[in-house]
Amino acid sequence: MVDLKPKTPCAGLVPLRVGPLSLLEDAPGHMTAIAPYLGQDAALSEALKAAHGMAAPGVGRMSGTRGARALWFGQRMILLIGPAPDAGLVKFAALSDQSDGWAVLRLEGQGAGDVLARMTPLDLRPTQFKRGHTARSDCAHMPASITRLGEDAFQIMVFRSMAATLVHELKIAMGRVVALQ
């Protein structure tokens, strides 16, 4: 019988270090898509706060902290990252486990914003895309979620099947940015 071993989406591809830049895979734990039922947004936000210590994020924003985050994930969609969802949330929203469907990378270091600026049409200047801001956009022609975690730190998420392509494209962009520094 075949002995199957679980692998993360970026197993063997990262970590990468190019000059002051590093690319790491985040292991976020549970990832749950939360779609509030009509008229239940406020109640869902209160339930999230009671169960997980964070309110539902506003449009284009993140709430929570490193181990337990809620991301705006599109129109009427939230992505809970970290903890397993509290069972009581089903009263206010439809829940869908997304844990195995996404590759989650963390790009950090001086020039991280410049790397992503080569790959996405988003305005990532710190004055426009501040810590805690998040967006769904293209990243190297792949659908992605990009979140600013700090001045020079970003979380980039793509579908699991696109992990190797994203790492490849980020590595090239990192090399180009470092060459110009």
ZASE-948424 format. One line per 5 residues: for each residue x, z, y of N, C-alpha, C, O. Coordinates in nm, 2 decimals, m for minus. Layout:
ZASE-948424
X:Z:Y:X:Z:Y:X:Z:Y:X:Z:Y ~ ...
This chain:
ZASE-948424
0.08:0.00:m0.12:0.00:0.00:0.00:0.09:0.00:0.12:0.20:0.06:0.13 ~ 0.05:m0.07:0.23:0.12:m0.08:0.35:0.11:0.05:0.43:0.00:0.11:0.44 ~ 0.22:0.10:0.48:0.22:0.22:0.56:0.21:0.19:0.71:0.32:0.15:0.76 ~ 0.10:0.19:0.77:0.09:0.15:0.91:0.13:0.26:1.00:0.09:0.38:0.98 ~ 0.20:0.23:1.11:0.24:0.33:1.20:0.19:0.29:1.34:0.20:0.18:1.38
0.13:0.39:1.41:0.08:0.35:1.54:0.19:0.33:1.64:0.30:0.39:1.63 ~ 0.17:0.23:1.73:0.27:0.20:1.83:0.20:0.19:1.97:0.08:0.16:1.98 ~ 0.27:0.23:2.07:0.22:0.22:2.20:0.23:0.07:2.24:0.30:0.00:2.18 ~ 0.15:0.03:2.34:0.15:m0.11:2.38:0.29:m0.16:2.43:0.32:m0.28:2.41 ~ 0.37:m0.07:2.48:0.50:m0.12:2.53:0.62:m0.07:2.44:0.73:m0.06:2.49
0.59:m0.03:2.32:0.70:0.02:2.23:0.81:m0.08:2.22:0.79:m0.20:2.19 ~ 0.93:m0.03:2.24:1.05:m0.12:2.24:1.08:m0.20:2.36:1.18:m0.27:2.37 ~ 0.99:m0.20:2.46:1.00:m0.28:2.58:1.05:m0.20:2.70:1.13:m0.26:2.78 ~ 1.02:m0.08:2.70:1.06:0.01:2.81:1.11:0.14:2.74:1.08:0.17:2.63 ~ 1.19:0.22:2.81:1.21:0.22:2.96:1.32:0.11:3.00:1.40:0.07:2.92
1.30:0.07:3.13:1.39:m0.02:3.19:1.44:0.04:3.32:1.37:0.11:3.39 ~ 1.57:0.01:3.35:1.63:0.06:3.47:1.70:m0.06:3.53:1.79:m0.11:3.47 ~ 1.67:m0.09:3.66:1.74:m0.20:3.73:1.77:m0.14:3.87:1.68:m0.12:3.95 ~ 1.90:m0.11:3.89:1.94:m0.04:4.02:1.86:0.09:4.03:1.86:0.17:3.94 ~ 1.80:0.11:4.15:1.73:0.23:4.17:1.59:0.23:4.12:1.51:0.33:4.13
1.55:0.12:4.05:1.41:0.11:4.00:1.40:0.14:3.85:1.49:0.11:3.78 ~ 1.29:0.21:3.82:1.27:0.23:3.67:1.13:0.20:3.64:1.04:0.21:3.72 ~ 1.12:0.15:3.51:0.99:0.12:3.46:0.97:0.19:3.33:1.05:0.18:3.24 ~ 0.86:0.28:3.33:0.84:0.36:3.21:0.69:0.34:3.16:0.61:0.29:3.24 ~ 0.67:0.37:3.04:0.54:0.37:2.98:0.48:0.51:3.00:0.54:0.60:2.96
0.36:0.51:3.05:0.28:0.64:3.06:0.20:0.65:2.93:0.15:0.55:2.88 ~ 0.20:0.77:2.88:0.11:0.80:2.76:m0.01:0.88:2.82:0.00:1.01:2.81 ~ m0.11:0.82:2.87:m0.21:0.90:2.94:m0.31:0.98:2.86:m0.39:1.06:2.91 ~ m0.30:0.97:2.72:m0.40:1.04:2.64:m0.53:0.96:2.64:m0.53:0.84:2.62 ~ m0.64:1.03:2.65:m0.77:0.96:2.65:m0.79:0.88:2.78:m0.74:0.91:2.89
m0.86:0.76:2.76:m0.90:0.68:2.87:m1.05:0.65:2.85:m1.08:0.58:2.75 ~ m1.13:0.69:2.94:m1.28:0.67:2.92:m1.34:0.60:3.04:m1.33:0.65:3.15 ~ m1.40:0.49:3.01:m1.48:0.42:3.12:m1.61:0.50:3.13:m1.68:0.53:3.04 ~ m1.65:0.52:3.26:m1.77:0.60:3.29:m1.85:0.51:3.39:m1.81:0.48:3.50 ~ m1.97:0.48:3.34:m2.06:0.40:3.42:m2.18:0.48:3.45:m2.27:0.50:3.37
m2.20:0.53:3.58:m2.31:0.62:3.61:m2.44:0.54:3.60:m2.46:0.42:3.64 ~ m2.54:0.61:3.55:m2.68:0.56:3.55:m2.73:0.55:3.69:m2.68:0.63:3.78 ~ m2.82:0.46:3.71:m2.88:0.45:3.85:m2.93:0.58:3.90:m3.00:0.65:3.83 ~ m2.89:0.61:4.02:m2.94:0.74:4.09:m2.87:0.86:4.04:m2.90:0.97:4.08 ~ m2.77:0.85:3.95:m2.70:0.97:3.90:m2.56:0.99:3.95:m2.48:1.07:3.90
m2.52:0.91:4.06:m2.38:0.92:4.11:m2.34:1.06:4.15:m2.23:1.11:4.12 ~ m2.43:1.12:4.23:m2.40:1.26:4.28:m2.39:1.36:4.17:m2.30:1.44:4.17 ~ m2.49:1.35:4.08:m2.49:1.44:3.97:m2.37:1.43:3.88:m2.31:1.52:3.83 ~ m2.33:1.30:3.86:m2.21:1.27:3.78:m2.09:1.33:3.84:m2.00:1.39:3.78 ~ m2.08:1.32:3.97:m1.96:1.37:4.05:m1.95:1.52:4.03:m1.84:1.58:4.01
m2.07:1.59:4.04:m2.07:1.73:4.02:m2.03:1.77:3.88:m1.96:1.87:3.86 ~ m2.08:1.70:3.78:m2.05:1.73:3.64:m1.90:1.70:3.62:m1.84:1.78:3.54 ~ m1.84:1.60:3.67:m1.70:1.58:3.66:m1.62:1.69:3.72:m1.52:1.74:3.66 ~ m1.66:1.74:3.84:m1.60:1.85:3.90:m1.60:1.97:3.82:m1.50:2.05:3.81 ~ m1.72:2.00:3.77:m1.74:2.12:3.68:m1.66:2.12:3.55:m1.60:2.21:3.51
m1.66:2.00:3.49:m1.59:1.99:3.36:m1.44:1.96:3.37:m1.37:2.01:3.28 ~ m1.40:1.88:3.47:m1.26:1.84:3.47:m1.19:1.87:3.60:m1.07:1.83:3.61 ~ m1.26:1.94:3.69:m1.19:1.98:3.81:m1.17:1.87:3.92:m1.08:1.89:4.01 ~ m1.24:1.76:3.91:m1.22:1.65:4.00:m1.36:1.58:4.03:m1.44:1.57:3.93 ~ m1.38:1.55:4.15:m1.50:1.47:4.18:m1.49:1.33:4.15:m1.37:1.28:4.13
m1.59:1.25:4.14:m1.59:1.11:4.12:m1.51:1.05:4.24:m1.54:1.09:4.36 ~ m1.42:0.96:4.22:m1.35:0.90:4.33:m1.43:0.80:4.41:m1.53:0.74:4.36 ~ m1.40:0.79:4.54:m1.46:0.69:4.62:m1.41:0.55:4.59:m1.32:0.53:4.51 ~ m1.47:0.45:4.65:m1.42:0.31:4.63:m1.28:0.30:4.66:m1.23:0.33:4.77 ~ m1.20:0.24:4.57:m1.06:0.22:4.59:m0.97:0.35:4.60:m0.86:0.35:4.65
m1.02:0.45:4.54:m0.95:0.58:4.54:m0.93:0.64:4.40:m1.00:0.60:4.31 ~ m0.85:0.74:4.40:m0.82:0.82:4.28:m0.85:0.96:4.31:m0.82:1.01:4.42 ~ m0.89:1.04:4.21:m0.90:1.18:4.23:m0.83:1.25:4.11:m0.81:1.19:4.01 ~ m0.80:1.38:4.13:m0.74:1.45:4.02:m0.59:1.45:4.04:m0.54:1.42:4.14 ~ m0.52:1.49:3.93:m0.37:1.50:3.93:m0.31:1.44:3.81:m0.39:1.39:3.72
m0.18:1.45:3.79:m0.11:1.38:3.68:m0.17:1.43:3.55:m0.11:1.54:3.56 ~ m0.22:1.44:3.47:m0.27:1.49:3.35:m0.42:1.47:3.34:m0.48:1.47:3.23 ~ m0.49:1.46:3.45:m0.63:1.45:3.46:m0.67:1.37:3.58:m0.68:1.43:3.69 ~ m0.69:1.24:3.57:m0.72:1.16:3.69:m0.85:1.08:3.66:m0.89:1.06:3.55 ~ m0.92:1.05:3.78:m1.03:0.96:3.77:m1.00:0.85:3.87:m0.97:0.88:3.99
m1.01:0.73:3.82:m0.98:0.61:3.91:m1.11:0.54:3.93:m1.19:0.52:3.84 ~ m1.13:0.49:4.06:m1.23:0.39:4.08:m1.18:0.27:4.00:m1.07:0.23:4.01 ~ m1.27:0.21:3.92:m1.23:0.10:3.83:m1.32:m0.02:3.84:m1.32:m0.10:3.75 ~ m1.38:m0.03:3.96:m1.47:m0.15:3.98:m1.61:m0.10:4.03:m1.63:0.02:4.03 ~ m1.69:m0.19:4.06:m1.82:m0.15:4.11:m1.90:m0.07:4.00:m1.92:m0.11:3.89
m1.93:0.05:4.05:m2.01:0.15:3.97:m1.93:0.18:3.83:m2.00:0.20:3.73 ~ m1.80:0.19:3.84:m1.72:0.22:3.72:m1.61:0.31:3.76:m1.54:0.30:3.86 ~ m1.59:0.41:3.67:m1.48:0.51:3.69:m1.40:0.51:3.56:m1.46:0.50:3.45 ~ m1.27:0.53:3.57:m1.19:0.55:3.45:m1.13:0.69:3.45:m1.05:0.72:3.54 ~ m1.17:0.77:3.35:m1.12:0.90:3.34:m1.00:0.89:3.25:m1.00:0.84:3.14
m0.88:0.94:3.30:m0.75:0.93:3.23:m0.70:1.07:3.20:m0.69:1.15:3.30 ~ m0.67:1.10:3.08:m0.61:1.22:3.04:m0.69:1.30:2.94:m0.67:1.29:2.82 ~ m0.79:1.38:2.99:m0.87:1.46:2.90:m0.98:1.38:2.83:m1.02:1.28:2.88 ~ m1.02:1.43:2.72:m1.14:1.38:2.65:m1.25:1.41:2.74:m1.26:1.52:2.80 ~ m1.35:1.32:2.75:m1.46:1.35:2.84:m1.55:1.46:2.79:m1.57:1.47:2.67
m1.60:1.54:2.88:m1.69:1.65:2.85:m1.82:1.59:2.80:m1.87:1.49:2.85 ~ m1.87:1.64:2.69:m1.99:1.58:2.63:m2.11:1.58:2.72:m2.20:1.50:2.71 ~ m2.12:1.67:2.82:m2.23:1.68:2.91:m2.24:1.56:3.01:m2.34:1.54:3.07 ~ m2.13:1.48:3.02:m2.13:1.37:3.11:m2.23:1.26:3.06:m2.27:1.18:3.15 ~ m2.26:1.26:2.93:m2.36:1.15:2.89:m2.50:1.16:2.95:m2.57:1.07:2.94
m2.53:1.27:3.01:m2.66:1.29:3.07:m2.66:1.20:3.20:m2.77:1.16:3.25 ~ m2.55:1.17:3.26:m2.54:1.11:3.39:m2.48:0.97:3.38:m2.49:0.89:3.48 ~ m2.41:0.93:3.27:m2.34:0.80:3.27:m2.32:0.76:3.12:m2.32:0.83:3.03 ~ m2.30:0.63:3.11:m2.26:0.57:2.98:m2.11:0.59:2.97:m2.03:0.56:3.07 ~ m2.06:0.63:2.85:m1.91:0.65:2.83:m1.86:0.55:2.73:m1.93:0.53:2.63
m1.74:0.50:2.75:m1.68:0.41:2.65:m1.53:0.44:2.64:m1.46:0.43:2.74 ~ m1.49:0.46:2.52:m1.35:0.49:2.50:m1.26:0.37:2.52:m1.29:0.26:2.46 ~ m1.16:0.38:2.60:m1.08:0.26:2.63:m0.93:0.29:2.60:m0.84:0.22:2.63 ~ m0.91:0.40:2.53:m0.77:0.45:2.50:m0.68:0.35:2.45:m0.56:0.35:2.49 ~ m0.72:0.27:2.35:m0.63:0.18:2.29:m0.62:0.04:2.36:m0.55:m0.05:2.31
m0.70:0.02:2.46:m0.72:m0.11:2.52:m0.62:m0.14:2.63:m0.62:m0.26:2.67 ~ m0.55:m0.04:2.68:m0.47:m0.07:2.80:m0.33:m0.03:2.79:m0.29:0.07:2.72 ~ m0.24:m0.11:2.85:m0.10:m0.07:2.86:m0.08:0.00:3.00:m0.13:m0.06:3.10 ~ m0.02:0.11:3.01:m0.01:0.19:3.13:0.14:0.21:3.16:0.21:0.27:3.09 ~ 0.18:0.15:3.27:0.32:0.15:3.31:0.34:0.22:3.45:0.24:0.23:3.53
0.45:0.28:3.47:0.48:0.35:3.59:0.61:0.29:3.65:0.72:0.29:3.58 ~ 0.60:0.23:3.77:0.71:0.17:3.84:0.75:0.26:3.95:0.67:0.29:4.03 ~ 0.88:0.30:3.95:0.92:0.39:4.06:1.06:0.36:4.11:1.14:0.31:4.03 ~ 1.09:0.41:4.23:1.22:0.39:4.29:1.21:0.31:4.41:1.11:0.25:4.45 ~ 1.32:0.32:4.49:1.33:0.25:4.62:1.31:0.10:4.59:1.38:0.03:4.52
1.21:0.04:4.66:1.18:m0.10:4.64:1.07:m0.13:4.55:1.04:m0.25:4.52 ~ 1.00:m0.03:4.49:0.89:m0.05:4.40:0.78:m0.13:4.46:0.72:m0.22:4.39 ~ 0.75:m0.10:4.58:0.64:m0.18:4.65:0.68:m0.33:4.67:0.60:m0.42:4.66 ~ 0.81:m0.35:4.70:0.86:m0.49:4.71:0.85:m0.56:4.58:0.82:m0.68:4.58 ~ 0.87:m0.50:4.47:0.86:m0.56:4.34:0.72:m0.61:4.32:0.69:m0.72:4.28
0.62:m0.52:4.34:0.48:m0.55:4.32:0.43:m0.65:4.42:0.34:m0.73:4.39 ~ 0.49:m0.65:4.54:0.45:m0.75:4.64:0.48:m0.89:4.60:0.41:m0.99:4.64 ~ 0.57:m0.91:4.51:0.60:m1.04:4.45:0.50:m1.08:4.34:0.50:m1.20:4.30 ~ 0.42:m0.99:4.30:0.33:m1.01:4.18:0.18:m1.00:4.21:0.10:m1.05:4.13 ~ 0.14:m0.95:4.33:0.00:m0.93:4.35:m0.03:m0.96:4.50:0.06:m0.95:4.58
m0.15:m1.01:4.53:m0.19:m1.04:4.66:m0.22:m0.91:4.75:m0.25:m0.93:4.87 ~ m0.22:m0.80:4.69:m0.26:m0.67:4.76:m0.16:m0.64:4.87:m0.04:m0.67:4.86 ~ m0.21:m0.59:4.98:m0.12:m0.54:5.09:m0.08:m0.40:5.05:m0.15:m0.30:5.06 ~ 0.04:m0.38:4.99:0.09:m0.26:4.94:0.17:m0.18:5.04:0.23:m0.08:5.00 ~ 0.17:m0.22:5.16:0.25:m0.14:5.26:0.19:0.01:5.26:0.07:0.02:5.25
0.28:0.11:5.27:0.23:0.25:5.27:0.13:0.28:5.37:0.05:0.37:5.35 ~ 0.12:0.21:5.48:0.02:0.23:5.59:m0.12:0.18:5.55:m0.22:0.23:5.60 ~ m0.12:0.09:5.45:m0.24:0.02:5.41:m0.29:0.07:5.27:m0.41:0.09:5.25 ~ m0.20:0.09:5.18:m0.22:0.13:5.05:m0.15:0.26:5.02:m0.04:0.26:4.98 ~ m0.22:0.37:5.06:m0.16:0.50:5.06:m0.17:0.57:4.92:m0.23:0.52:4.83
m0.10:0.68:4.91:m0.10:0.76:4.78:m0.25:0.79:4.75:m0.32:0.83:4.84 ~ m0.28:0.76:4.63:m0.42:0.78:4.58:m0.51:0.66:4.60:m0.63:0.67:4.55 ~ m0.46:0.55:4.65:m0.54:0.43:4.66:m0.52:0.35:4.53:m0.41:0.36:4.47 ~ m0.62:0.29:4.49:m0.62:0.21:4.37:m0.70:0.08:4.39:m0.79:0.08:4.47 ~ m0.66:m0.02:4.32:m0.73:m0.15:4.33:m0.73:m0.23:4.20:m0.63:m0.21:4.12
m0.83:m0.30:4.17:m0.83:m0.40:4.06:m0.79:m0.53:4.13:m0.85:m0.58:4.22 ~ m0.69:m0.60:4.07:m0.64:m0.72:4.13:m0.56:m0.80:4.03:m0.55:m0.75:3.91 ~ m0.51:m0.91:4.07:m0.42:m0.99:3.98:m0.28:m0.92:3.99:m0.24:m0.88:4.10 ~ m0.20:m0.92:3.89:m0.06:m0.89:3.89:0.01:m0.99:3.79:m0.01:m0.98:3.67 ~ 0.08:m1.07:3.85:0.15:m1.18:3.78:0.04:m1.26:3.70:0.07:m1.30:3.58
m0.07:m1.29:3.76:m0.18:m1.37:3.71:m0.25:m1.31:3.59:m0.32:m1.37:3.52 ~ m0.24:m1.17:3.58:m0.31:m1.10:3.48:m0.40:m1.00:3.55:m0.37:m0.95:3.66 ~ m0.52:m0.98:3.50:m0.61:m0.88:3.56:m0.55:m0.74:3.54:m0.50:m0.70:3.43 ~ m0.54:m0.66:3.65:m0.47:m0.53:3.65:m0.54:m0.43:3.73:m0.62:m0.46:3.82 ~ m0.50:m0.31:3.71:m0.53:m0.20:3.80:m0.40:m0.14:3.85:m0.31:m0.12:3.78
m0.39:m0.13:3.99:m0.27:m0.08:4.05:m0.30:0.04:4.13:m0.40:0.03:4.21 ~ m0.23:0.15:4.11:m0.26:0.27:4.19:m0.12:0.32:4.24:m0.02:0.33:4.18 ~ m0.13:0.36:4.37:m0.01:0.42:4.43:m0.01:0.57:4.40:m0.10:0.64:4.43 ~ 0.10:0.62:4.33:0.11:0.76:4.29:0.20:0.83:4.38:0.19:0.96:4.39 ~ 0.28:0.77:4.46:0.37:0.83:4.55:0.43:0.72:4.64:0.39:0.61:4.63
0.52:0.76:4.73:0.57:0.67:4.83:0.64:0.55:4.76:0.61:0.43:4.80 ~ 0.71:0.57:4.66:0.78:0.47:4.58:0.74:0.47:4.43:0.83:0.46:4.35 ~ 0.61:0.50:4.40:0.57:0.51:4.26:0.43:0.45:4.25:0.34:0.48:4.32 ~ 0.42:0.36:4.15:0.29:0.30:4.12:0.26:0.30:3.97:0.35:0.30:3.89 ~ 0.13:0.31:3.94:0.08:0.30:3.80:0.02:0.16:3.80:m0.06:0.12:3.88
0.06:0.08:3.69:0.01:m0.05:3.67:m0.05:m0.06:3.53:0.01:m0.02:3.44 ~ m0.17:m0.10:3.52:m0.24:m0.11:3.40:m0.29:m0.25:3.37:m0.35:m0.32:3.46 ~ m0.26:m0.30:3.25:m0.31:m0.43:3.21:m0.37:m0.42:3.07:m0.34:m0.32:3.00 ~ m0.44:m0.52:3.02:m0.49:m0.51:2.89:m0.37:m0.50:2.79:m0.27:m0.56:2.81 ~ m0.39:m0.43:2.68:m0.28:m0.41:2.59:m0.22:m0.54:2.54:m0.10:m0.54:2.52
m0.30:m0.64:2.52:m0.24:m0.77:2.47:m0.15:m0.84:2.57:m0.08:m0.93:2.54 ~ m0.15:m0.79:2.70:m0.06:m0.85:2.80:0.06:m0.76:2.83:0.13:m0.79:2.93 ~ 0.08:m0.66:2.76:0.19:m0.56:2.79:0.33:m0.63:2.80:0.40:m0.61:2.89 ~ 0.36:m0.71:2.70:0.50:m0.77:2.69:0.51:m0.87:2.81:0.62:m0.87:2.87 ~ 0.41:m0.94:2.85:0.42:m1.03:2.96:0.44:m0.95:3.09:0.52:m0.99:3.17
0.37:m0.84:3.11:0.38:m0.76:3.23:0.52:m0.71:3.24:0.58:m0.71:3.34 ~ 0.57:m0.65:3.13:0.71:m0.60:3.13:0.81:m0.70:3.17:0.90:m0.68:3.25 ~ 0.80:m0.82:3.11:0.89:m0.93:3.14:0.88:m0.97:3.28:0.99:m0.99:3.35 ~ 0.76:m0.99:3.34:0.75:m1.02:3.48:0.80:m0.92:3.57:0.87:m0.95:3.67 ~ 0.78:m0.79:3.54:0.83:m0.68:3.62:0.98:m0.68:3.62:1.04:m0.65:3.72
1.04:m0.70:3.50:1.19:m0.70:3.49:1.25:m0.80:3.58:1.35:m0.78:3.65 ~ 1.19:m0.92:3.58:1.24:m1.03:3.66:1.23:m0.99:3.81:1.33:m1.01:3.89 ~ 1.11:m0.94:3.85:1.09:m0.91:3.99:1.18:m0.79:4.03:1.23:m0.79:4.15 ~ 1.20:m0.70:3.94:1.29:m0.58:3.97:1.44:m0.64:4.00:1.50:m0.59:4.10 ~ 1.48:m0.73:3.92:1.62:m0.78:3.94:1.63:m0.86:4.07:1.73:m0.85:4.13
1.53:m0.93:4.11:1.53:m1.00:4.23:1.53:m0.91:4.35:1.60:m0.94:4.45 ~ 1.45:m0.81:4.35:1.45:m0.71:4.46:1.58:m0.64:4.47:1.63:m0.62:4.58 ~ 1.64:m0.60:4.36:1.76:m0.52:4.37:1.88:m0.62:4.42:1.96:m0.57:4.49 ~ 1.87:m0.74:4.38:1.97:m0.84:4.43:1.97:m0.85:4.58:2.08:m0.88:4.64 ~ 1.86:m0.83:4.64:1.85:m0.84:4.79:1.88:m0.72:4.86:1.89:m0.72:4.98
1.89:m0.61:4.79:1.91:m0.48:4.86:2.06:m0.46:4.90:2.10:m0.36:4.96
